[in-house]
Amino acid sequence: MAQPQTNPTPSSSQLDHVAQAVRDLLHQPDYDDGSAGPVLVRLAWHSAGTYDAASKTGGSNGAGMRYEKEGGDPANAGLQHARAFLELIKKKFSWITYADLWTVAAVVAIKEMGGPEIRWRGGRTDFTDDNKIPPRGRLPDGAQGADHIRHIFYRMGFNDQEIVALSGAHNLGRCHSDRSGFEGKWVNNPTRFSNTYFKLLLVNDWKKKTLENGVEQYVYVDEDMIEEDEDAEDAEEPEELMMLPTDIALIQDPSFRPWVELYAEHKDIFFDHFAKVFAKLLELGIKRDRNGNIVNEENQQDGYKS
Ligand code: DDH
């Protein structure tokens, strides 16, 4: 049996440099809503969200999206932009692994966009081939409902409260018809982390709309909230806002809905719960020794025959 290999976490002064470099690249006037932040958050989430607790496969170790097997998954369409942004940092700080960089960048971006401080631990290693990349199909499909959401997130080891808290990330960014088929943003200011997503879920009368490409989503023109929204001074023209069928499932399901109501009312509780569950997400599939170093047991995952 091979000896487990450990990879130490970067020192805090090393990390300070990387964090500053991430902050420096967030402002992207020609990209989407002017920030690389949202797509960086989605990169980290999709790198971790392949985890399967039963087989202990997938998760944020490995940076498998560098390989076609995972990077070419239609569920990951558009995340090449996030990887290209971070490549500039990797060139400068070659000592950091991609798997650490992709996860720490999200934590820095969330904080910089006004979100909570999230505990992050390093030491991830990068796969050197695509053997340990899990099969496609482990990420959620926005066209589905509560049963599907539970199937996907219970597999990772999350409960209903954690599912709703994590979903609050849809306060950030937007859907792109050339990536997922869905179109539009969830809130007026999609580069500011807040609990507006939950408020909008509850106050609006969401109507089903079929897009030209045949994809169904929910829409509302958010006129009232624009005036009330504390972030509204940055907002531009009122634009039709959207929700995925999976977002709407959070208010239709009797066990998810109370959490939506709590987070809509109490931003501080949402921030606290989000910080905890996002930290947990980034640790999926990672085994640490007593010193916090990641243990890569060669025989832990046998790899997949593809
Ligand atoms: Fe998401 N998400 N997500 N999401 N997500 C999309 C965009 C973003 C689902 C589907 C989509 C989470 C959960 C779910 C972010 C973060 C998180 C898009 C649009 C789809 C579709 C992609 C595109 O067209 O570019 C579904 C389904 C779920 C689910 O829970 C059932 C979670 C848990 C997170 C997280 O970060 C914790 C972010 C950020 C974006 C915006 C990306 C961007 O480029 O902007």
Residues whose N, C-alpha, C, O or C-beta is under 5 A from the ligand:
A	BS01	DDH	P38 V39 V41 R42 W45 A77 G78 P140 D141 G142 I149 L166 S167 A169 L172 G173 R174 C175 H176 R179 S180 F182 T246
